[in-house]
Amino acid sequence: MNFTLRVWRQDGPETAGRFEEYPARNIPDEASFLEMLDLVNEDLIGKGIEPVEFDHDCREGICGTCSLTIDGVPHGPGRGTTCQLYMRSFREGEVIVIEPFRATPFPILRDLTVDRGAFDTIIQSGGFISERSGSAPDANAVPIPKTIADLAMDAASCIGCGACAAACPNSSAMLFVGAKVSHLGLLPQGKPEKNRRALSMVRSMDEAGFGNCSNYYACEAVCPASIPASFIASLNRQYAVAAAKETVGATL
Amino acid sequence: MAGHAPSSSAAAGFPVLRWFFSSLGKKTVVAVTGLVLVGFVTGHLLGNLTFFFGPDAMNTYAMKLQALGPLLWVVRIGLLVAVGLHIVFTMLLWKENQAATPQKYAVKAPMKTTIFARTMRLTGLIVLAFVAFHLAHFTLWLVNPAFAGYQTLLNGHEVHDVYRMVVVGFQNPFVSGFYILSLALVAFHLSHGVASLFQTLGLTNQTLRPKFEFLARIFAWTLFVGYSAIPVSILFYG
């Protein structure tokens, strides 16, 4: 298959970026989007042009490293990560516009790579439990209702790729934070620190400079892990309870 | 810092302010004040519908409302505060959102967002302008000073003829047109806003959210039909 790529090129964090057009020739339809970029990069190297820099790691849809906003949609058309997107999803001869994830807290490092360290900072502020893990307990030692376990698992499937914030017209990270706060807060091991976690993760998110949710739900439309925006409602609820408790001095 | 609990450092100054001025706190303020205003537009519509029960019904309703005296002022000031907070906190949120999105994508993809959600600020501000005109028109009688002289007898007492004021006011097709247009924008605003406030107050889950969204639209457009029925009936049936 053949395509025309309009790719965002930017030499560094401080320099201005621009779009460049590159042809993508003889691409197998079973190539993933990242493999297509590999082929185009080889072509560019052959021509003495700097290859396009982009993030990738596992290439099997579980690590959350690949990013890219393809034709205005983070991770491109369909549900899933960019590495799980195949060129057969595009039409022959199509012009494909590739941009980095755009949000102030995700500064562009070079071309299509952005620094998503802001998510790590948020996790460090409370995305953990302070329990000694020890050896694995018996599965039936801590009874957890199936519905709760399923809900926690839905939230835990977040791979922290940042597509939610990249898709959000306000660059809000509330789906990410909602998923992280919920997946720990729903389970007995995470409950003791529930309030402190909600408070510190929301504060860390605010400090990082993310925008505020306007309930547009673009996040859940692009989330490769299909995390529903109801976790944002859950975050709102948990934070309000925690902040109210803190206001009267009752936070544990 | 493994094994160290997430810190809950004592909030500097007033914890309540720290809450209300956090991202989620600001959203909560917008949702709660929005809920107050939804209560107002609902009550206002129920009062307006006395129009269809004739001049005496509407003038009695208006007279009883005025008779509340100081309580009416409590409600008025409360509503003014709600409107003010709703706008100021929305603008604070908007300012942060602008700062968080320095460069828009070259290709715009709507990704699930509705027209109602995307036009919230625009519909809100036009409705604000409408409310200012509406108050000048029917409450302060600035637009048509003759309204001040409309008197009628109700059970032997001289009262302000609100019914006649409404009829004369809406006989002007421009006034009626602007009114109906503004109410359509209110319905736009509430189609997103009412569903949104349940989400922001954390009262939804995956099953409830589509139901709230559906009911919010029914509610918003029912308000529109109810409010618009008055100018439409005046324009078409005198």
Contacts between the chains, C-beta under 8 A, distances in Angstrom:
chain1	res1	chain2	res2	distance
A	6	B	106	7.8
A	19	B	106	7.0
A	69	B	105	5.9
A	71	B	107	5.0
A	71	B	109	6.6
A	72	B	105	4.9
A	72	B	106	7.6
A	72	B	107	3.5
A	72	B	108	5.6
A	72	B	109	3.5
A	72	B	111	8.0
A	73	B	109	4.8
A	73	B	111	6.4
A	97	B	106	5.8
A	97	B	107	4.9
A	99	B	105	5.7
A	99	B	106	6.2
A	99	B	107	7.6
A	102	B	101	7.1
A	102	B	102	7.7
A	102	B	103	5.5
A	102	B	104	7.5
A	102	B	105	6.2
A	103	B	100	6.1
A	103	B	101	6.7
A	104	B	99	6.3
A	104	B	100	4.9
A	104	B	101	7.0
A	104	B	102	5.6
A	105	B	100	7.0
A	124	B	1	7.7
A	125	B	6	6.4
A	126	B	6	3.7
A	128	B	2	7.9
A	128	B	6	7.9
A	130	B	3	5.6
A	130	B	4	6.7
A	130	B	5	4.7
A	132	B	3	7.7
A	167	B	111	5.7
A	169	B	97	7.7
A	169	B	101	6.9
A	169	B	113	6.9
A	169	B	118	7.9
A	170	B	97	3.8
A	170	B	100	6.2
A	170	B	101	6.5
A	171	B	97	7.3
A	171	B	100	3.8
A	171	B	101	4.8
A	172	B	97	7.6
A	172	B	100	7.4
A	174	B	23	7.8
A	174	B	24	8.0
A	193	B	5	5.8
A	193	B	6	5.8
A	195	B	8	7.5
A	196	B	5	6.5
A	196	B	6	4.5
A	196	B	7	7.2
A	196	B	8	4.4
A	197	B	6	5.1
A	199	B	6	7.8
A	199	B	8	6.1
A	200	B	6	4.4
A	200	B	7	6.3
A	200	B	8	7.0
A	201	B	6	7.6
A	202	B	22	6.2
A	202	B	23	6.7
A	202	B	24	5.8
A	203	B	22	6.9
A	205	B	23	6.9
A	206	B	22	5.9
A	206	B	23	4.9
A	209	B	96	8.0
A	209	B	99	6.8
A	209	B	100	5.9
A	210	B	23	7.7
A	210	B	100	5.8
A	211	B	96	5.8
A	211	B	97	3.9
A	211	B	99	7.7
A	211	B	100	3.5
A	211	B	101	6.4
A	212	B	23	4.9
A	212	B	26	6.8
A	212	B	27	6.2
A	212	B	93	4.6
A	212	B	96	6.0
A	212	B	97	5.9
A	213	B	27	6.9
A	213	B	200	7.9
A	214	B	93	7.9
A	214	B	97	7.5
A	214	B	117	6.5
A	214	B	120	7.0
A	214	B	196	7.7
A	215	B	117	6.6
A	215	B	192	7.2
A	215	B	195	7.5
A	215	B	196	4.4
A	215	B	199	5.2
A	215	B	200	7.1
A	216	B	111	7.9
A	216	B	112	7.2
A	216	B	113	4.0
A	216	B	117	5.2
A	216	B	118	7.6
A	217	B	112	5.0
A	217	B	113	6.8
A	218	B	111	3.9
A	218	B	112	5.7
A	218	B	113	5.7
A	220	B	112	7.4
A	221	B	111	4.6
A	221	B	112	3.9
A	222	B	111	6.3
A	228	B	206	5.0
A	229	B	199	7.5
A	229	B	209	7.5
A	230	B	204	6.1
A	230	B	205	4.9
A	230	B	206	4.3
A	230	B	209	5.9
A	232	B	199	6.8
A	233	B	198	7.7
A	233	B	199	4.9
A	233	B	200	7.8
A	233	B	202	4.9
A	233	B	203	7.1
A	233	B	204	4.5
A	233	B	205	6.8
A	233	B	209	7.3
A	234	B	202	6.6
A	234	B	205	7.6
A	235	B	24	7.3
A	235	B	202	7.7
A	236	B	24	5.8
A	236	B	27	7.2
A	236	B	28	7.4
A	236	B	199	7.2
A	236	B	200	5.7
A	236	B	201	6.7
A	236	B	202	3.9
A	237	B	201	7.7
A	237	B	202	2.7
A	237	B	203	7.5
A	238	B	202	7.4
A	239	B	22	7.9
A	239	B	24	4.7
A	240	B	24	7.2
A	240	B	28	6.2
A	240	B	201	7.5
A	240	B	202	6.2
A	243	B	15	7.5
A	243	B	18	7.9
A	243	B	19	3.9
A	243	B	22	7.3
A	243	B	24	7.8
A	243	B	25	6.6
A	244	B	19	7.5
A	246	B	8	7.0
A	246	B	11	6.3
A	246	B	15	5.1
A	246	B	19	7.2
A	247	B	15	4.5
A	247	B	16	4.8
A	247	B	19	6.0
A	249	B	15	7.9
A	251	B	8	5.3
